[in-house]
Amino acid sequence: MGCFVDLYLPIAEMSVNALVIIGLGALVGFLSGMFGVGGGFLTTPLLIFYGIPPAVAVASSATQVTGTSVSGAYSYFRRGQIDLKMGAVLVAGGMLGSVLGSFLFRWLKSLGQIDVTIAIIYVLFLGTVGTLMLKEVLTTMKAQRSGQAPARRGRRHHPLVAALPLKMRFPRSGVYISVLAPFLVGAGVGVLTVIMGVGGGFIMVPAMLYLLGMAAGVVVGTSLFQILFVTAVATLLHATQSQTVDILLAILLLLGGVAGAQLGARAAQRLPAEKLRLFLALLVLAVAIRLAIGLTWTPRELFSIQTALA
Amino acid sequence: MRVLLALLMLLAGAAAAAQQPRLVTDLSQSRIDISYRFAGAELLIFGAIQYPGGVVPEEPPGIAVVLRGPVEPVTVRKKARIAGIWVNTQALRFESAPGFYAVATTKPVTDLLDERNAAIYEIGLNHLQLSPATAAGPETTGRFQQGMVKLRVNEGLFVEQPYGVQVTDRILYRARIPIPSAVPVGNYQAEIYLIDGGRVRARSTSPVIIDKTGFERSIFVFAQDHSFFYGLFAVTLAVAMGLLAGRIGRRG
């Protein structure tokens, strides 16, 4: 049986079990279809855990996120749930961020601190987002159980954002804010996309809601729109700067991923929204805790080897 | 007169050379192709010992078989705990670490060879010359070198088989070298040593090429030589797959 599924990856320069990678893509795709997140935050650590060189894992995961976000972005676009003006500003910021990110990536790699930096960023962001989400979901669920209408949060953007100059009107999002705010959000997410191989939806969606105060209806679609373009740019940057995009690995992940995403989207329609968000919050926290353990427990191997590829 | 003397010395030299045993070697394959189905391989290195005058000695011969991959510079890092988090703190650069190194011997290297010969011919994982390029004490360098060797052994990229060479009738020898799927591509060299009294008596070498072939090679070359179009192709493919799946999903 083994000989049918072993596949040699030309860029990662190792043999993998194709079914395991497709299964991994399907699992991540299922979750991303269910929760509307790209799932890069799961793919990259899982690939590294499987033994794929980290640089190849990050680059190929960005390619996979492009593929999984495109069909979502397209269906939101058809329903008119993308703020193209806001999206363009976010993408412009994202492009700047991804170029900055690729320099940062190389600098950290030369210092030998790339792995620990990635892990710390993951723990901080996933830990914060997971905790906030869990708190909000629990409050909503409690309110629902006691029969009250859930408290509506006023859609006001953050006071820091209100202080920025260069205000512009974004009618679809229903905001009148400084163009710098979405540009900076996009840039920050772009840095993360290149360094960690994630789309950054788990940071961008809360940032759009609570920092920019955008209308909830366009948040997910616009986020997917930005992710689609920025992960595509990240793929190009990785391909030209370090030749670390493994197209075969990306195809395997996508084969499972796109199928899983369809199933996930269908499963999502059967579950109440609060339950879904609770699961997502717990999942995000679990990944954060697992990575925090990896950072603090004494590693089995103190030494590591860095060659041109790793 | 002087010419005659030189000629005599030459002849004596040739006679002495004839007194030395010779090694004849062959490989199961001199080229290992990495195709999309490649999941590791095994290289059989075999041959015969030609003794001077065909006289086979009483003692079983000592043989060491080495397969050496291309060398490259590597940085070895060591973690230490800073504020509760494990961070890479120390780094040591080695200029010439082989990407693959396997040694098979008739008995453990320390019983077979003296220190000097083992070091000269780099036989045994403890005798690799990695050319440390970072100034550090010999003790630190040694610890880093051991750490690196241990990692590569775990990955199957460094192999030591103390009884890996089989000798038949004190003439024929053979060794099987396992090659993992993560093996680096490049020009390899198989080296066979005949050892007696702790010293190398005869040596033979054969080149081995490990390279990607067919589809794997095309992809690799595409990614290296036309990296922008490769990236563009990857993006296009991802977008196409995503859209196709979306369409199928809507219909279903």
Chai-1 contact restraints between the chains, C-beta under 6 A:
chainA,res_idxA,chainB,res_idxB,connection_type,confidence,min_distance_angstrom,max_distance_angstrom,comment,restraint_id
A,D6,B,A39,contact,1.0,0.0,6.0,A-B,restraint_1
A,L7,B,Y36,contact,1.0,0.0,6.0,A-B,restraint_2
A,Y8,B,Y36,contact,1.0,0.0,6.0,A-B,restraint_3
A,Y8,B,F38,contact,1.0,0.0,6.0,A-B,restraint_4
A,P10,B,E216,contact,1.0,0.0,6.0,A-B,restraint_5
A,P10,B,I219,contact,1.0,0.0,6.0,A-B,restraint_6
A,P10,B,F220,contact,1.0,0.0,6.0,A-B,restraint_7
A,I11,B,A223,contact,1.0,0.0,6.0,A-B,restraint_8
A,M14,B,S181,contact,1.0,0.0,6.0,A-B,restraint_9
A,M14,B,A182,contact,1.0,0.0,6.0,A-B,restraint_10
A,S15,B,A39,contact,1.0,0.0,6.0,A-B,restraint_11
A,S15,B,S181,contact,1.0,0.0,6.0,A-B,restraint_12
A,T63,B,A234,contact,1.0,0.0,6.0,A-B,restraint_13
A,T63,B,A238,contact,1.0,0.0,6.0,A-B,restraint_14
A,T66,B,V235,contact,1.0,0.0,6.0,A-B,restraint_15
A,T66,B,A238,contact,1.0,0.0,6.0,A-B,restraint_16
A,G67,B,A238,contact,1.0,0.0,6.0,A-B,restraint_17
A,G67,B,M241,contact,1.0,0.0,6.0,A-B,restraint_18
A,G67,B,G242,contact,1.0,0.0,6.0,A-B,restraint_19
A,V70,B,V239,contact,1.0,0.0,6.0,A-B,restraint_20
A,V70,B,G242,contact,1.0,0.0,6.0,A-B,restraint_21
A,V70,B,L243,contact,1.0,0.0,6.0,A-B,restraint_22
A,S71,B,G242,contact,1.0,0.0,6.0,A-B,restraint_23
A,S71,B,L243,contact,1.0,0.0,6.0,A-B,restraint_24
A,S71,B,A245,contact,1.0,0.0,6.0,A-B,restraint_25
A,S71,B,G246,contact,1.0,0.0,6.0,A-B,restraint_26
A,G112,B,R77,contact,1.0,0.0,6.0,A-B,restraint_27
A,G112,B,N88,contact,1.0,0.0,6.0,A-B,restraint_28
A,G112,B,A91,contact,1.0,0.0,6.0,A-B,restraint_29
A,V116,B,V87,contact,1.0,0.0,6.0,A-B,restraint_30
A,A232,B,V235,contact,1.0,0.0,6.0,A-B,restraint_31
A,T235,B,G231,contact,1.0,0.0,6.0,A-B,restraint_32
A,T235,B,A234,contact,1.0,0.0,6.0,A-B,restraint_33
A,T235,B,V235,contact,1.0,0.0,6.0,A-B,restraint_34
A,L236,B,G231,contact,1.0,0.0,6.0,A-B,restraint_35
A,A239,B,S227,contact,1.0,0.0,6.0,A-B,restraint_36
A,A239,B,Y230,contact,1.0,0.0,6.0,A-B,restraint_37
A,A239,B,G231,contact,1.0,0.0,6.0,A-B,restraint_38
A,T240,B,S227,contact,1.0,0.0,6.0,A-B,restraint_39
A,T240,B,F228,contact,1.0,0.0,6.0,A-B,restraint_40
A,Q243,B,A223,contact,1.0,0.0,6.0,A-B,restraint_41
A,Q243,B,Q224,contact,1.0,0.0,6.0,A-B,restraint_42
A,Q243,B,S227,contact,1.0,0.0,6.0,A-B,restraint_43
A,V245,B,A234,contact,1.0,0.0,6.0,A-B,restraint_44
A,I247,B,A234,contact,1.0,0.0,6.0,A-B,restraint_45
A,L254,B,M241,contact,1.0,0.0,6.0,A-B,restraint_46
A,V258,B,M241,contact,1.0,0.0,6.0,A-B,restraint_47
A,V258,B,G242,contact,1.0,0.0,6.0,A-B,restraint_48
A,V258,B,A245,contact,1.0,0.0,6.0,A-B,restraint_49
A,Q262,B,G249,contact,1.0,0.0,6.0,A-B,restraint_50
A,L295,B,I85,contact,1.0,0.0,6.0,A-B,restraint_51
A,T296,B,G84,contact,1.0,0.0,6.0,A-B,restraint_52
A,P299,B,W86,contact,1.0,0.0,6.0,A-B,restraint_53
A,L302,B,K78,contact,1.0,0.0,6.0,A-B,restraint_54
A,L302,B,K79,contact,1.0,0.0,6.0,A-B,restraint_55
A,F303,B,V76,contact,1.0,0.0,6.0,A-B,restraint_56
A,F303,B,K78,contact,1.0,0.0,6.0,A-B,restraint_57
A,F303,B,G147,contact,1.0,0.0,6.0,A-B,restraint_58
A,F303,B,L151,contact,1.0,0.0,6.0,A-B,restraint_59
A,S304,B,R77,contact,1.0,0.0,6.0,A-B,restraint_60
A,I305,B,V74,contact,1.0,0.0,6.0,A-B,restraint_61
A,I305,B,V76,contact,1.0,0.0,6.0,A-B,restraint_62
A,I305,B,M148,contact,1.0,0.0,6.0,A-B,restraint_63
A,I305,B,L151,contact,1.0,0.0,6.0,A-B,restraint_64
A,Q306,B,T75,contact,1.0,0.0,6.0,A-B,restraint_65
A,T307,B,V74,contact,1.0,0.0,6.0,A-B,restraint_66
